[in-house]
Amino acid sequence: MFKIFTKWFNNKQEGVPSLDDREALCRNIRLTLNKVVEEIDTTKGKQVVVWLNCDQPFVFEQYNTKDYRDLILNDLSNMRDYKFELVKFERGIPPEGRHAFKICDNDLEYLEVVDCDVIQPSLTRNAIIRFIDGKVSPLQKEYVLSSDMITSGKIPAYNIGRGNFTQKKGVFRENYIVFDDSLDSPLLEHNRCVSRNHAHIGFDATKGFIFQVDEGGARPGKTVLINGGRQIDCNCVYTSFQLRDGDKIIVKNSDEIETILIFNELNN
């Protein structure tokens, strides 16, 4: 089992960590791993253990949250070919006698790469979205989703919306799951139920494919997700949902269903 310890982060333990503190920590983890990448035989089956030698338990717990651990793991998954299974936080310092790389001139923070002690379920990395019912159909009856397209940076997400391209407040957007926006469409009025910036399907290193409404699809009652058998009214742009095989995305106009899409996993 190969282990690495490295020091990073600034000497700042007073009060609640700020967003800048968390971003700095995440950035320093990346920089550290870049420096020692040749010493890591493989990242598959490994976990990153972050040690914080913190006197205040409250401060430590501000870092040791699932959202922040997932953020770090997702950030690392977008680098090189890193395939870490997990990110963990430990309070204190690692035992003596292990190789360490100094970043800052203090004894507060370390990083360790060890064998993963938690077996993570295999993530779905390929899936398909199909139109199954409703008055409004996307231009294609089905769309293939690949996590590689997102993690490689080729696309930010699989955007869902009306029209291939849109621009709002200077922000350009290309839709992948597209509903017709041509003026001569016989379903023009029905198509308006799908906003140009309606929703998107992204990919998370710990959850797999995730669904999230955007500004156009967030009006209460407009977008419904059948997620693991639960019916969820998606009206918050800040909330994402892990997609499972058989989940349905429903777009409504008032109480009338206009289109139903189904998410199906494909063999990886």
N, C-alpha and C positions, 0 to 999 in steps of 0.2 A: 504494500500500500504506500503510495507516494503522497507526501504531505509538504505543503508549502505554507510558510507564514510570512506575512509581509505587513509592514506598518503603513498606514495612510491616515487620512482625515486630519483635521486641525484640532488644536487643543482647546476645545470649547464644550464644556459640560454644564455650563450654567444656564438654567432655564430650559424652555421647550425648544427642541431643535427646529430650525426654520426650514422652509422649502429649499433655500440655498444650501443649507447644511446637508440635506438629503441628496441633493443633486451633486454636491461636491464628493460625498462618500461614494455614490454610484460611479462617478467619473474616475475617482482614484482606484476603484476596484478594476475598472477597465484598463487603466494605464498600467497597473501592477501586473495584471495577467498578460498584457502585451509584452512586458519586459521579460517574463519568465516562461513564456509559452513553449520555448524549446525544451524546457525541463519537465513538461507535462506530457507523459506518454499518450494519454487519451483523456478526454473529458466525459466520454460516455460512461455511465455508471458512477460518476463522481458527483460530489456535492461541494458547494462553497460554504465554509463555516466562517462567519464574521465574529471576531472576538472584540468586545468593547470593555475596556478596563474602566468601568464607570462607577463612581461612588454612589450615584443617585439612581435607585431602581426606576423611578418615574421617568427619568431621561432615557434610560435603556429601553423601556417599554414603548417609547415614542418611535423608536427605530424598529423594534421587534414586532411589526404588524404584518399580517398576511399580504395586504396590498403593497407594502413597501418591498417585502421579499419577492413578490411576484414581479414587481417593476424591475428589480435588479436582475432576476432570472430572464425576463423578457429582453432586457437590454443586452445581456450577455449572449443570448441566442441569436441576436442580430449581428454578432461579431464573428469574423472568421468562420470556423466550423465548430464553435463551442456547442456542446450538447449536454451541458450540466443538467442533472436531474432535479436539483433542489438547492435552495439557499437557506441557511440556518443562521441564527444569531446566538451567541453565547456571551455571558457576562464574566469578565475577568480576563486573565491572560492564559495562553496555552502553556502546557508544561514545558519545563526547560529541556534543552538538548535538541531542539528542532531548528531547522534552517530558517532564517528570517531575513527579509529584505527591508531595509529602512527607507521610509519615504519622508517622514517628519522626525524631528529630533525630540521624540518623547516616547513614552512607553504605554500609550493609551489604546492603540488599535492595531489589530493583526488580521490577517486573512489566511485561511487554511483550505487546501484542496484535499479531500479524503474520499474514500469509498462511500457511496451513498448507503445510509442505513434505513432508508425507506424505499420500498418498491413502488414506483410510480406506474399507474396504468398507462398503457400505450396510447398515445394521442392519435386521433384521426387527423391525417395530414392531406387527405384527398376526399372530396365530397361532391355532391351535385345538388343543385336547386332545380326543382321541376315545378311547372305550372300544372295544377291538378283540377282547379275549378274556378268559376267566377265569370263575370261579364267581361273583365279586362284581362287580357293575356299579354305578357311581355313579348318582345319581338321574336325571341326564341322560346321554344317549349322547355328547354333545359339548358343549364349553364354549369360547367365543370369548375370546381374550386380547388386550388392547389395552395398549400401553405407556403411552398417555395416562392411563389410569386410575391408574397407579402414579406417574408423574412429576408429575401434577397434584395428588397427595396425596389423591385420593378413596378409595383403598384402599392399605394398606401393601404388599400382595402378593396373589397368587392362592393362598390357603391351600387345602390339600388335607387332608381329615379326615372323621371320622365325626360326623355331626350338623351342623346349620347353625351352632349357636353352642356355645361352651364357655368355661368360666372356670376358671383354675387359678392358685392363689397370688395371687388378686386381679387377674390379667391376663385381660381379655376378648378373645375371638377369634371372628371370623366366618369360617366356611369358605365357599369359593366352589365348589370341586370337591367335592361332598358325597356321602358314602355313608350309606345309611339306618341310623338308630340306633333305630328304633321297636321296641318290645318284641314287637309282633305280626308282625314281618317273618319270613318263612319262612327267610331266610338270616341270621338273627340271629347264629348262632355263626360263620359264615364272615365276616360283616361285622366281627367283632371284630379281624380281622387288620389292619384300617385303624384307626389310633389317632385320637383326637379332635384331637390336635396332631401330625399325621403328617409333613407336608412343606409346602413352598410354592414357587411360581414367582415370582421377582422380575424386575426389569429393571435392567440396568447400562448406563450411558451408553457404554461402550466394548465391551461384550460382547453386548448385546441381552438376550434372556430367559435367566435362569439358574435352575437347580434346586438346592434345598437341603433336606436332611431337617431336621425339627425333633425335639424330644426323643422324641416317641412313635414316630417311624419310624427311629430311629438304632440300634436293636438289631442286632447283626451278623446278616446273612443275611435281614433282614426287608425291606429296600428295595434293589432293584437297578436301576441305570441302564445302559441300552445307549446309550452316548454316542459317536457317530461310529464305531460298530462295536466299541468297547471295552466289556467288561462290568465295571461298577464296583459294588462292595459299598458302599453309602452308609451309613456308621456314624459319621460325625463331623458334628456340627451346625455346625461352623465352616468346612466346605468347601463351596464352590459350584461348579457345573459349567455351562458355557455350553451351552445347548441348540441342537441342530442339527436340520434337517428330517429327520424319520424316527426320531429318538431315542425310546426306549421307557422308560417308568417301570413297574417290576414290583414288586408287593407280594406277599410270600410268607409262608406259615405253615409254619415248619420248612423243608422242601425242596419243599413243594407250592405251585405258583403259584396265587394267588387272583384276581389281576386284572392286566391289562396295559393301559396307556394309551399312546397314541402322540402325539407332538408334531409338528405340521405347520405350516410357515410359510404365511402368506397373503400375497397381493399387497399391498404397502404403498400 
